């Protein structure tokens, strides 16, 4: 008999987590080996279907697990499942936004409105910021020492926000924390505003 549930906890470093059943109470252990070979790693909030079994101690264990995408939830239940399509849209938005911004900076540099080092600062800062988000995500999953939110925001403020935007959607990191998102977009506005205000000085210096 097949059951449906939601990944409530997931330790990616150790390759296991727990499923909260759609029907009933408690939680069900699930190991990465229960997913089809070659499938992507699960994350908390995702809907899954599974066969219920027991381990050697008689505890519930999920086997033959598959992802459930855009499938209706039983009436009367309002548990929030995270559809893969929404995640893909977020990543596409982030990639398009970051690419468009960097392309605009590169075009301005090619036209002589900005010095090329400005473009390289944005590119390098974006790579560093992306790596910082990736490291913090891994640390959160493994319960290790985290990178401070202030550090992530500062990296975005100095020009790494395009890389940070892509990393947020790629790793599903900091996307649901409203206070962080508000501050993050504030730093994006400050960075872009600062670039606009300084552009005449760059043009004057280049001239």
C-alpha positions in Angstrom: 0.0 0.0 0.0 1.3 3.4 -1.0 1.3 6.3 1.4 1.9 10.1 1.0 3.8 12.4 3.3 6.1 15.4 3.6 9.8 15.5 4.3 9.8 17.1 7.8 13.6 16.7 8.5 16.6 15.9 6.3 20.2 15.6 7.2 21.9 15.7 3.8 25.4 15.0 5.3 24.3 11.7 6.8 21.8 10.9 4.1 18.6 10.3 6.1 15.6 12.1 7.5 12.0 11.7 8.5 8.6 11.9 6.7 5.5 13.3 8.3 2.6 11.1 7.1 -0.3 12.9 5.3 -2.7 10.6 7.2 -1.9 9.7 10.8 0.6 10.9 13.4 4.2 10.5 14.2 7.1 10.3 11.7 8.6 7.7 9.4 12.4 7.2 9.0 13.7 7.5 5.4 17.2 6.8 4.1 18.6 8.2 0.8 18.9 4.6 -0.5 15.1 4.4 -0.5 14.9 6.9 -3.4 15.4 5.8 -7.0 19.1 5.5 -8.1 20.4 8.8 -9.5 17.5 10.9 -8.2 18.2 14.3 -6.7 18.6 14.8 -2.9 15.4 15.6 -1.0 14.8 18.7 1.1 12.4 19.6 3.9 8.9 20.4 2.8 8.8 18.1 -0.3 5.9 15.8 -0.9 6.8 12.1 -1.3 5.0 8.8 -1.8 6.4 5.7 -0.2 5.7 2.1 1.0 5.6 1.7 4.7 7.8 -1.0 6.3 9.7 -1.6 9.5 13.3 -1.9 10.5 14.8 -4.6 12.6 13.5 -2.9 15.8 10.0 -2.6 14.5 10.2 1.2 13.9 8.4 2.6 10.8 10.6 3.0 7.7 9.8 4.4 4.3 10.9 2.3 1.2 10.4 2.7 -2.5 10.2 6.5 -2.2 9.3 8.8 -5.0 8.6 12.6 -5.3 5.1 13.8 -5.6 4.8 16.9 -7.7 1.6 19.0 -8.2 -0.6 16.1 -7.0 -3.8 16.9 -5.1 -3.8 16.6 -1.4 -6.5 14.8 0.5 -9.6 17.0 1.3 -9.4 18.7 4.7 -5.6 18.8 4.7 -3.8 22.0 4.2 -0.2 21.0 4.8 2.0 23.0 2.5 4.0 20.9 0.0 6.8 22.6 -1.9 6.3 21.9 -5.6 9.4 21.5 -7.7 7.9 23.8 -10.4 7.9 26.7 -7.9 11.6 26.0 -7.1 12.5 26.0 -10.8 10.7 29.3 -11.4 12.6 30.9 -8.6 15.9 29.7 -9.9 15.1 30.9 -13.4 14.1 34.3 -12.0 17.3 34.6 -10.0 19.5 33.5 -13.0 17.8 35.9 -15.4 17.9 38.8 -12.9 21.6 38.3 -12.0 22.6 37.7 -15.7 20.7 40.8 -16.9 22.3 43.0 -14.2 25.9 41.7 -14.9 25.3 42.1 -18.7 24.2 45.7 -18.1 27.3 46.4 -16.1 29.5 44.8 -18.8 27.7 46.8 -21.5 28.3 50.0 -19.6 32.0 49.1 -19.2 32.3 48.4 -22.9 30.7 51.7 -23.7 33.1 53.5 -21.5 30.5 54.6 -18.8 32.1 52.4 -16.2 35.6 51.2 -15.7 36.1 47.4 -16.3 37.3 46.8 -12.7 33.8 47.5 -11.5 32.6 44.5 -13.6 35.3 42.3 -12.2 34.4 43.3 -8.7 30.8 42.3 -9.2 31.8 39.0 -10.9 34.4 38.1 -8.2 32.1 39.1 -5.3 29.2 37.1 -6.8 31.4 33.9 -6.9 32.5 34.5 -3.3 29.0 35.1 -2.2 27.6 32.0 -3.9 30.3 29.9 -2.2 29.5 31.5 1.1 25.8 30.6 0.8 26.7 27.0 -0.3 29.0 26.6 2.8 26.4 28.0 5.1 23.7 25.6 3.7 26.0 22.6 4.2 26.8 23.8 7.7 23.1 24.1 8.6 22.4 20.6 7.4 25.3 19.1 9.3 24.8 21.2 12.5 28.2 22.9 12.2 29.3 26.5 12.7 27.3 28.8 10.5 28.2 31.8 8.5 26.6 34.9 10.0 23.8 36.5 8.2 25.6 39.8 8.5 28.5 38.4 6.5 26.1 37.2 3.7 24.4 40.5 3.6 27.7 42.4 3.5 29.0 40.3 0.7 25.8 41.2 -1.2 26.1 44.9 -0.4 29.6 45.2 -1.8 28.6 43.6 -5.1 28.0 39.9 -4.6 24.2 40.0 -4.5 23.7 38.5 -8.0 25.6 35.4 -6.9 23.7 35.4 -3.6 20.4 35.6 -5.4 21.2 32.5 -7.5 22.5 30.7 -4.4 19.4 31.3 -2.4 17.2 29.7 -5.0 19.7 26.9 -6.0 20.2 25.8 -2.4 16.7 26.9 -1.1 18.6 28.9 1.6 17.2 31.9 3.4 14.3 32.1 1.0 11.6 31.7 3.7 13.1 34.0 6.3 11.2 37.2 5.8 13.5 39.4 7.9 16.5 38.3 5.9 14.8 38.7 2.6 13.7 42.3 3.5 17.3 43.2 4.5 18.8 41.4 1.5 16.7 43.3 -1.0 17.5 46.5 0.9 21.2 45.8 0.3 20.5 45.2 -3.4 18.8 48.6 -3.6 21.6 50.3 -1.8 24.2 48.7 -4.0 22.4 49.6 -7.2 21.7 53.1 -6.0 25.3 53.5 -5.1 26.4 52.4 -8.5 24.0 54.9 -10.1 25.2 57.8 -7.9 28.9 57.0 -8.5 28.5 56.5 -12.3 29.0 60.2 -13.1 32.3 60.2 -11.1 33.4 57.1 -13.0 32.6 58.9 -16.3 34.4 62.0 -15.2 37.5 60.0 -14.2 37.4 58.0 -17.5 37.1 61.3 -19.4 
